[in-house]
Amino acid sequence: MLRQLSILTVLLLLSGCFGLGGNDTSLSPVPNPSPSTSPSVEPSASPAPSPSAPHAATAEEAAKAIMTALQQQDLEALTSYIHPEKGLLFSPYAHIETDNAMTFHAGELPTLEDPKVYEWGSFDGSGEPISLSFGDYYKKFIYDQNFAEAEAIGHNKVLGQGNTLVNIQDVFQGSTFFDYHFSGFDPEYSGMDWESLILVLEQQDGTWYISAIVHSQWTI
């Protein structure tokens, strides 16, 4: 009897130590944490760089860039060169009539498709008002010839002379100008059909800007 009790006692001790027949959960695996559902933070995009201001090392470089813009009808490029204080003056003839000349500041330049009619001065000879849209003025008094391929270019020198008093340096004192000149087109006119497009440039804070575009031709 004592032997049976001893065996039973050993069995009870073993079941307590190893959890035989019990529901011990102390060794149950710990579940892995579920993946986070919060969105990942994307790095903020860098702001688009603003268009850089035009910069030409010399007046010659600025004039060339502006003439290319005129040839390509790239008004955005032209606008970037407009003088920030004086704006851009347009004169149909070499004698600038400051009271009548149209001046546009950057951001005000009309498009070539703008139907609005402006008064640009008076026609030589007749004295009739030059009433044209910007697109029509562009074709008649800005780029009516391929001035980017001009026959000659005068730096601070007027190459076409007629009966008009050229007053560019009086109106824009201290400026630099480039005269893109054709001496004539039809031999029958003996050079009286010459034309020029004059770009008037001024420097401010180390940057060259255009202050005036002057069309020049033989006048009565």
C-alpha positions as CSV (number, residue, x, y, z in Angstrom):
1,M,0.0,0.0,0.0
2,L,2.8,2.3,0.9
3,R,4.5,1.5,-2.4
4,Q,1.3,2.5,-4.3
5,L,1.1,5.8,-2.5
6,S,4.7,6.6,-3.3
7,I,4.2,5.9,-7.0
8,L,1.1,8.1,-7.0
9,T,3.0,10.9,-5.3
10,V,5.7,10.9,-7.9
11,L,3.2,11.0,-10.7
12,L,1.5,14.0,-9.1
13,L,4.8,15.8,-8.7
14,L,5.7,15.2,-12.4
15,S,2.3,16.5,-13.7
16,G,2.8,19.7,-11.7
17,C,6.3,20.3,-13.1
18,F,5.6,19.7,-16.8
19,G,1.9,20.7,-17.0
20,L,0.7,17.3,-18.1
21,G,-2.9,17.4,-18.9
22,G,-3.1,21.2,-18.1
23,N,-3.8,24.3,-20.3
24,D,-0.5,26.2,-19.7
25,T,-0.3,29.1,-22.2
26,S,2.9,30.6,-20.9
27,L,4.8,29.2,-23.9
28,S,2.3,30.2,-26.6
29,P,4.0,32.2,-29.4
30,V,3.5,36.0,-29.2
31,P,1.8,37.2,-32.4
32,N,3.9,39.6,-34.6
33,P,2.6,43.1,-34.6
34,S,0.5,43.9,-37.7
35,P,2.2,46.1,-40.2
36,S,1.4,49.8,-39.9
37,T,-1.3,51.1,-42.1
38,S,-0.4,54.8,-41.8
39,P,0.8,56.2,-45.1
40,S,4.5,56.8,-45.5
41,V,5.5,60.5,-45.6
42,E,6.8,61.4,-49.0
43,P,9.5,64.1,-49.2
44,S,8.0,67.4,-50.3
45,A,8.8,68.3,-53.9
46,S,11.1,71.2,-54.4
47,P,9.4,74.2,-55.9
48,A,9.9,74.8,-59.6
49,P,12.7,77.3,-60.1
50,S,11.5,80.7,-61.3
51,P,12.6,81.8,-64.7
52,S,16.0,83.4,-64.3
53,A,16.4,87.1,-65.2
54,P,18.1,87.6,-68.6
55,H,21.8,88.1,-68.2
56,A,24.2,88.9,-71.0
57,A,27.8,89.7,-70.4
58,T,27.8,92.4,-73.1
59,A,25.3,94.7,-74.9
60,E,26.1,92.8,-78.1
61,E,25.0,89.5,-76.6
62,A,21.8,91.1,-75.3
63,A,21.0,92.7,-78.7
64,K,21.6,89.3,-80.4
65,A,19.2,87.5,-78.1
66,I,16.6,90.2,-78.5
67,M,16.8,90.1,-82.3
68,T,16.5,86.3,-82.2
69,A,13.3,86.7,-80.1
70,L,11.9,89.2,-82.6
71,Q,12.7,86.9,-85.5
72,Q,11.0,84.0,-83.9
73,Q,8.1,86.1,-82.6
74,D,9.0,84.9,-79.1
75,L,7.3,87.5,-77.0
76,E,8.0,85.7,-73.8
77,A,11.8,86.0,-74.4
78,L,11.3,89.6,-75.5
79,T,9.4,90.5,-72.3
80,S,12.2,89.1,-70.1
81,Y,14.5,91.8,-71.6
82,I,12.1,94.8,-71.1
83,H,13.6,97.5,-69.0
84,P,12.1,97.0,-65.5
85,E,11.6,100.7,-64.8
86,K,11.2,102.4,-68.2
87,G,9.4,99.6,-70.1
88,L,9.7,99.2,-73.8
89,L,9.0,102.1,-76.2
90,F,8.0,101.5,-79.8
91,S,8.7,104.2,-82.4
92,P,7.8,103.7,-86.1
93,Y,10.4,106.2,-87.2
94,A,13.9,107.2,-86.1
95,H,12.7,110.5,-84.7
96,I,11.0,109.4,-81.5
97,E,7.9,111.4,-80.7
98,T,7.9,110.9,-76.9
99,D,4.4,112.3,-76.5
100,N,2.8,109.8,-78.9
101,A,5.1,106.7,-78.7
102,M,3.6,103.6,-77.2
103,T,5.4,102.2,-74.2
104,F,4.6,98.8,-72.6
105,H,6.0,97.5,-69.3
106,A,6.8,93.8,-68.7
107,G,3.6,91.9,-68.4
108,E,1.7,94.5,-70.4
109,L,3.0,93.6,-73.9
110,P,0.0,92.5,-76.1
111,T,0.0,89.3,-78.0
112,L,0.2,89.2,-81.7
113,E,-3.4,88.0,-81.8
114,D,-4.7,90.8,-79.7
115,P,-7.3,92.7,-81.7
116,K,-7.1,95.9,-79.7
117,V,-6.0,98.9,-81.9
118,Y,-3.4,101.3,-80.5
119,E,-2.2,104.7,-81.7
120,W,1.5,104.4,-82.5
121,G,2.1,107.9,-83.9
122,S,1.6,109.4,-87.3
123,F,2.4,108.2,-90.8
124,D,5.2,110.1,-92.4
125,G,4.0,112.3,-95.3
126,S,0.3,112.1,-94.7
127,G,0.3,112.7,-90.9
128,E,-2.5,110.2,-90.5
129,P,-2.6,108.4,-87.2
130,I,-1.0,105.0,-87.2
131,S,-3.9,103.0,-85.8
132,L,-2.9,99.3,-85.7
133,S,-3.2,96.3,-83.5
134,F,0.1,95.1,-82.0
135,G,0.2,92.2,-84.5
136,D,-0.2,94.5,-87.5
137,Y,2.3,97.0,-86.1
138,Y,4.8,94.1,-85.6
139,K,4.5,93.2,-89.3
140,K,4.9,96.8,-90.5
141,F,7.2,98.5,-88.1
142,I,9.1,95.9,-86.2
143,Y,10.0,92.8,-88.2
144,D,8.9,93.7,-91.8
145,Q,12.4,92.5,-93.0
146,N,14.6,89.7,-91.8
147,F,16.7,92.0,-89.6
148,A,18.4,89.1,-87.9
149,E,20.3,88.7,-91.2
150,A,20.9,92.4,-91.7
151,E,23.4,93.6,-94.3
152,A,25.2,95.6,-91.7
153,I,25.0,96.4,-88.0
154,G,26.0,99.8,-86.6
155,H,27.0,100.0,-82.9
156,N,26.1,103.4,-81.6
157,K,26.1,104.5,-85.3
158,V,23.1,105.3,-87.4
159,L,23.5,103.6,-90.8
160,G,20.4,104.8,-92.5
161,Q,20.0,108.6,-93.0
162,G,17.0,110.4,-94.4
163,N,15.3,113.7,-93.7
164,T,14.4,112.6,-90.2
165,L,16.3,113.9,-87.2
166,V,17.4,110.9,-85.2
167,N,17.0,111.8,-81.5
168,I,17.7,108.4,-79.9
169,Q,20.6,109.6,-77.8
170,D,18.6,112.6,-76.7
171,V,15.7,110.6,-75.5
172,F,17.8,107.8,-74.0
173,Q,20.9,109.5,-72.8
174,G,23.8,107.2,-72.1
175,S,22.2,104.3,-73.9
176,T,23.7,101.9,-76.3
177,F,22.0,101.1,-79.6
178,F,22.4,98.7,-82.5
179,D,21.3,99.7,-86.0
180,Y,20.4,96.5,-88.1
181,H,20.4,97.9,-91.6
182,F,19.6,97.1,-95.2
183,S,20.8,99.6,-97.7
184,G,18.0,98.8,-100.1
185,F,16.0,96.1,-101.9
186,D,15.0,97.3,-105.4
187,P,17.8,98.8,-107.6
188,E,15.2,101.1,-109.2
189,Y,14.9,103.1,-106.0
190,S,18.7,103.7,-105.8
191,G,18.8,103.0,-102.1
192,M,15.8,105.1,-101.1
193,D,14.1,102.0,-99.9
194,W,16.6,101.3,-97.2
195,E,15.4,100.1,-93.8
196,S,16.7,99.7,-90.3
197,L,15.6,98.3,-87.0
198,I,17.3,99.9,-84.0
199,L,17.5,98.3,-80.6
200,V,18.1,100.7,-77.8
201,L,19.7,99.1,-74.7
202,E,20.4,100.3,-71.2
203,Q,22.2,98.6,-68.3
204,Q,20.8,98.4,-64.8
205,D,22.3,96.5,-61.9
206,G,24.7,94.8,-64.2
207,T,22.0,93.5,-66.6
208,W,21.3,94.8,-70.1
209,Y,17.7,95.6,-71.0
210,I,15.9,96.9,-74.0
211,S,14.3,100.3,-73.6
212,A,13.2,101.0,-77.2
213,I,12.6,99.4,-80.6
214,V,12.9,102.0,-83.3
215,H,12.0,101.4,-87.0
216,S,13.8,103.6,-89.4
217,Q,13.4,104.2,-93.2
218,W,13.5,106.9,-95.8
219,T,11.1,109.7,-94.9
220,I,9.9,112.7,-96.8
